[in-house]
Amino acid sequence: MSHNASGALICYGTAFMISSQVIMNIGMCLKLLPCLGITLPFISAGGSANLCIYLAVGLVMSVYRFNRENSLENLNLYGVLTPFTE
C-alpha cells in the first residue's frame, strides 16, 4: 500500500492495464471479442508493448521500494547469524 495518492494511482493503473490486456487477449483467442491486435503481457513478443509493461512494473517496484518501512528484519535462518539479528 502506498502512503501517497500518486503511488497508489501508479499501482492501480498498472494493475488495470495488465488485467485489461489479459482479458482482451484471452477474449480474442476464445473468439468472444473482435481481433484488436493487443499482445498478452509477459508472453507475446510485441516489442513496444513489452517495453511498456516492463516500465510499468518497474514503476510499481519503485513505489514499493520508496514506501516500505526501513526497519531491519530478523534474518536468523536455520541458525545462521547475520549482522541484522538482534
QUITA-V320025 format. One record per backbone hydrogen bond with DSSP energy under -1.0 kcal/mol. NH is the residue of the N-H (numbers start at 0). CO is the residue of the C=O. If there is no record, write none. Layout:
BEGIN
nh:NH co:CO
nh:NH co:CO
END
This chain:
BEGIN
nh:7 co:3
nh:8 co:4
nh:9 co:5
nh:10 co:6
nh:11 co:7
nh:12 co:8
nh:13 co:9
nh:14 co:10
nh:15 co:11
nh:16 co:12
nh:17 co:13
nh:18 co:14
nh:19 co:15
nh:20 co:16
nh:21 co:17
nh:22 co:18
nh:23 co:19
nh:24 co:20
nh:25 co:21
nh:26 co:22
nh:27 co:23
nh:28 co:24
nh:29 co:25
nh:30 co:27
nh:31 co:26
nh:32 co:26
nh:42 co:39
nh:43 co:39
nh:49 co:45
nh:50 co:46
nh:51 co:47
nh:52 co:48
nh:53 co:49
nh:54 co:50
nh:55 co:51
nh:56 co:52
nh:57 co:53
nh:58 co:54
nh:59 co:55
nh:60 co:56
nh:61 co:57
nh:62 co:58
nh:63 co:59
nh:64 co:60
nh:65 co:61
nh:66 co:62
nh:67 co:63
nh:76 co:74
nh:79 co:76
nh:84 co:81
END
